[in-house]
Amino acid sequence: MAKRPTPGVVETPVGTPDMKVREAFAKGWAVIVWNDPVNLMSYVVFVFMKILGFTKEQATKHMLEVHNRGKSCVAIETREKAELYHQQIQAHGLTVTIQPVDHESE
């Protein structure tokens, strides 16, 4: 017997545009800043504080991670916000990329 629809309730099948919208707004994009031989450490701290709203301590921690490890994940955001951070950080002369977060390894 077929299921009767409930009046006033719209069921959304999996994989529909509604599901894609939810995925687009999920915090699944990592913003990664890479080490470079050009920018001063103090400048990198300044950029992190200005763009990402970090405290001096947070900015210094991420700057040292970039310096010592070669990169630092400075944010995990929605794709739109990650792209905004990417654009703003890149405009300040830092090397930055975004990539999807691998949820299976978490």
N, C-alpha and C positions, 0 to 999 in steps of 0.2 A: 504494500500500500504506500502511496506517495505521501510525503510529509506535507502537511498544509502550512502555508506561510502564515506567520503571526502578523496580524494587522499592525501597521506602523513600524515594523521592524524590517530593516534591510540587511540581508546577510551578504557578506562580502567574501567571495571565494579567495583561496590562497593564490598569490601571484598576480593579483589585480593591481590596478593603479594605487588603490588605497594602501596596499602592502608595500608598494614601492615608495610611497611618500613616507611611510613610517621608517623604512630602511634609510632613506635619504637624510632624515633628521636624527638618526641614531648617531651617538658619538663613536664613530668607527674610523676616524682618520687621524693618523699621527703626524705631527709637525716636527720635523727633524732638522736641526741646525748642525752644519758640518764645519770642521776646523778648516781654517785657511791661513796662509802666511801673511796676510795683508792687514787685518784689523787688530787693533790693540785690545787687550783684555778689558780695559776700562771702558772702551767703546762698546764692546759686546754686552757688558753689564748694563750700560746705559740703554742700549736698544731693547734688551729684555725687560727692563723696568718700564720703559716708555710704551712699547707695543703690547706686551703681555701682562702688564700691571703687576709684575713681580716686586717683592720687597728686595732690598739690596742683598740680603742673605740668600734668598731664592735665586736671584739673578747670578750671584757669584757662584753658587753651587752648580748651576747649569753651565756657566762659562767654563768652570774648571773641568767639568765633565767633557765639554767640547774640546778643551785644550788637551786633556790627558788621554781621553778615549777616542778622540776623533769625531765624535758626534754626541748629541743629546736630544732626546725626545722632550721637547719643551711644552707640548700640549697634545691632548687627544680630544678632538672636537667633531662636530658635524662637518660634512664635506664643505659646506658653504663657509663656515667660520674658519676651517683649516686653510681654505683657499685665500681668504682675506688675510690671515696671519702670514701666509706664504708671500703674498704680494707686498705686504707692509715690511716684513723683515728683509725681503730681497731688495726693496727700494732703499733700504739703509745699507746696502752693500754686503750683506752676509749671504753665505751659501746655505740655501734651505730647500728641502723637498717635503712633499707630503706623500703618505702611502697608507693603504688600508691597513687596519689593525687586524692581526691574525688572532681571532677569538679562540681558536682551538688550542693555542699554546698558553692561554691564560688560566 
